Amino acid sequence: MTAKSVLILAGSPRRDGNSFRLALAAQEGAEAVGHAVELAYVDDYVSHFLRDCRQCRGADGECTLNDRFRELFLEKYLPADGILFATPLYWYGMSGQLKTFLDRSFCYYAASHPDSDTNASRMANKKIGLLISSEESYPAAPMGIVHSIQEFCRYNQCDFVGVVQGIGNKRGDVEFDPAGPIDRARRLGATLFSTLYTDYRMDTPRKGSVWDNA
Ligand SMILES: Cc1cc2nc3c(=O)[nH]c(=O)nc-3n(C[C@H](O)[C@H](O)[C@H](O)COP(=O)(O)O)c2cc1C
């Protein structure tokens, strides 16, 4: 397979926590198949919430919030072929860090940004995966995050390829989850670009059997 570039966004304030361990495993998996991976802590780049752009957009149309979001978004997120979002479950949603990253991206493809068209087109056609750590294990607990990322991908014309959830609370707990989320995260990293992704419409041409050798 052709080598691709992957950005992993670590969205927990705990730098060595459970979602981070899933992120590390996904990095290992992606690197093992030859992809170039960068792992970034959202906290290192984003220190302001989204504000009313009418107040903080400069005369040149650029965002004036004084942190490193711009660098993370323009130099790491937009060029990447694949993205892995890693987040703890907080109040049945994603971490504030990750949500703020998604919110802030809007400033760069809103019509009032000078490069909005280019930035919007560079949002599309990425393979996206999601890594979640949570204390609770019931299947619907992470649905809010899954739904949010699903709609983010649909809106931005990206393929939402897979989700791995690890159960744990104390740092490192996910490594003991008998469902094996570390291995599954490694696999998600390795197969981000090779996983079959389908999302049919009524008129989508398709074969009777999904798998060639079935
Ligand atoms: C503010 C906060 C809210 C949380 N909300 C939930 C929750 O709604 N459901 C849940 O299962 N765990 C919840 N947790 C527990 C974390 O999801 C869990 O400890 C997770 O493994 C932390 O991941 P991290 O080590 O990557 O930060 C919450 C933890 C915090 C600090």
The ligand as an SDF file (V2000), in Angstrom:
LIG
                    3D

 31 33  0  0  0  0  0  0  0  0999 V2000
  -14.8570   15.4160   33.5170 C   0  0  0  0  0  0  0  0  0  0  0  0
  -14.9910   13.9290   33.3560 C   0  0  0  0  0  0  0  0  0  0  0  0
  -16.1670   13.4030   32.8610 C   0  0  0  0  0  0  0  0  0  0  0  0
  -16.2870   12.0460   32.6620 C   0  0  0  0  0  0  0  0  0  0  0  0
  -17.4660   11.5430   32.1590 N   0  0  0  0  0  0  0  0  0  0  0  0
  -17.5910   10.2190   31.9490 C   0  0  0  0  0  0  0  0  0  0  0  0
  -18.7950    9.6870   31.4150 C   0  0  0  0  0  0  0  0  0  0  0  0
  -19.7650   10.3790   31.1390 O   0  0  0  0  0  0  0  0  0  0  0  0
  -18.8590    8.3430   31.2020 N   0  0  0  0  0  0  0  0  0  0  0  0
  -17.7990    7.5160   31.4570 C   0  0  0  0  0  0  0  0  0  0  0  0
  -17.8950    6.3270   31.1930 O   0  0  0  0  0  0  0  0  0  0  0  0
  -16.6390    8.0020   31.9610 N   0  0  0  0  0  0  0  0  0  0  0  0
  -16.5140    9.3290   32.2110 C   0  0  0  0  0  0  0  0  0  0  0  0
  -15.3440    9.8160   32.7220 N   0  0  0  0  0  0  0  0  0  0  0  0
  -14.2050    8.8980   32.9440 C   0  0  0  0  0  0  0  0  0  0  0  0
  -13.2300    8.9050   31.7790 C   0  0  0  0  0  0  0  0  0  0  0  0
  -13.8660    8.7700   30.5420 O   0  0  0  0  0  0  0  0  0  0  0  0
  -12.2150    7.7700   31.9320 C   0  0  0  0  0  0  0  0  0  0  0  0
  -11.5300    7.8950   33.1350 O   0  0  0  0  0  0  0  0  0  0  0  0
  -11.2390    7.7100   30.7740 C   0  0  0  0  0  0  0  0  0  0  0  0
  -10.5380    6.4970   30.8020 O   0  0  0  0  0  0  0  0  0  0  0  0
  -10.2480    8.8690   30.8260 C   0  0  0  0  0  0  0  0  0  0  0  0
   -9.4490    8.8410   29.6680 O   0  0  0  0  0  0  0  0  0  0  0  0
   -8.0040    9.5640   29.6450 P   0  0  0  0  0  0  0  0  0  0  0  0
   -7.1450    8.7770   30.5930 O   0  0  0  0  0  0  0  0  0  0  0  0
   -7.5700    9.4700   28.2500 O   0  0  0  0  0  0  0  0  0  0  0  0
   -8.2170   10.9670   30.0930 O   0  0  0  0  0  0  0  0  0  0  0  0
  -15.2120   11.1840   32.9790 C   0  0  0  0  0  0  0  0  0  0  0  0
  -14.0180   11.7170   33.4880 C   0  0  0  0  0  0  0  0  0  0  0  0
  -13.9180   13.0700   33.6960 C   0  0  0  0  0  0  0  0  0  0  0  0
  -12.6220   13.6380   34.2450 C   0  0  0  0  0  0  0  0  0  0  0  0
  1  2  1  0
  2  3  1  0
  2 30  2  0
  3  4  2  0
  4  5  1  0
  4 28  1  0
  5  6  2  0
  6  7  1  0
  6 13  1  0
  7  8  2  0
  7  9  1  0
  9 10  1  0
 10 11  2  0
 10 12  1  0
 12 13  2  0
 13 14  1  0
 14 15  1  0
 14 28  1  0
 15 16  1  0
 16 17  1  0
 16 18  1  0
 18 19  1  0
 18 20  1  0
 20 21  1  0
 20 22  1  0
 22 23  1  0
 23 24  1  0
 24 25  2  0
 24 26  1  0
 24 27  1  0
 28 29  2  0
 29 30  1  0
 30 31  1  0
M  END
$$$$
